Amino acid sequence: MGLDIRLPLGLIFLIIGAIMALYGAFTWGSPIYASSGGINLNVGWGSVMVVFGGIMFALSRRKAL
C-alpha cells in the first residue's frame, strides 16, 4: 500500500506555519499581543509548525529501505 500521510501533512504544516510566522514577524510590537502578555505567539508556534512540517516532509522524501 503506497499511502503516506507524511507528505501532505508536512506540506500543510510548512505552509500554515510559514504564514503564521511571517504574520507574527510583520506585526511585531502590535497591541494585539497585549492579551497574551506581550508574547508574540504567532512567531513561536509558526516556527514550531515549520520545523515539524520540515521533519515530516523530509521523512516522506526518504527512500523506503
C-alpha positions as CSV (number, residue, x, y, z in Angstrom):
1,M,0.0,0.0,0.0
2,G,1.5,3.3,-1.1
3,L,-0.4,5.7,1.1
4,D,2.0,8.0,3.0
5,I,0.4,10.8,5.0
6,R,3.7,12.4,5.9
7,L,4.0,14.3,2.6
8,P,0.6,16.2,2.6
9,L,0.9,16.7,6.4
10,G,4.4,18.1,6.1
11,L,3.4,20.5,3.3
12,I,0.3,21.7,5.2
13,F,2.3,22.4,8.4
14,L,5.1,24.1,6.4
15,I,2.7,26.4,4.5
16,I,0.5,27.3,7.5
17,G,3.5,27.6,9.8
18,A,5.3,29.9,7.4
19,I,2.2,32.1,7.0
20,M,1.8,32.3,10.8
21,A,5.4,33.1,11.4
22,L,5.5,35.8,8.8
23,Y,2.3,37.4,10.1
24,G,3.8,37.4,13.6
25,A,7.1,38.9,12.2
26,F,5.2,41.7,10.4
27,T,3.0,42.5,13.4
28,W,5.8,42.5,15.9
29,G,5.1,45.1,18.7
30,S,1.5,45.4,17.8
31,P,-1.1,45.9,20.6
32,I,-2.9,42.7,19.5
33,Y,-0.4,40.8,21.7
34,A,-1.4,42.6,24.9
35,S,-3.9,39.8,25.8
36,S,-1.1,37.2,25.7
37,G,1.2,39.1,28.0
38,G,3.1,40.8,25.2
39,I,4.4,37.4,23.9
40,N,4.2,37.0,20.1
41,L,2.7,33.5,19.9
42,N,2.4,33.6,16.1
43,V,6.2,33.6,15.6
44,G,6.8,31.0,18.2
45,W,4.2,28.5,17.2
46,G,4.7,29.3,13.5
47,S,8.3,28.3,13.8
48,V,7.4,25.1,15.7
49,M,5.0,24.2,12.9
50,V,7.6,24.9,10.2
51,V,10.1,22.6,12.0
52,F,7.5,19.8,12.4
53,G,6.4,20.2,8.8
54,G,10.0,20.1,7.6
55,I,10.7,16.9,9.5
56,M,7.5,15.2,8.1
57,F,8.4,16.4,4.6
58,A,12.0,15.1,4.9
59,L,10.8,11.8,6.2
60,S,8.4,11.4,3.4
61,R,11.1,12.1,0.8
62,R,13.3,9.3,2.1
63,K,13.5,6.2,0.1
64,A,12.0,3.0,1.5
65,L,14.5,0.5,2.8
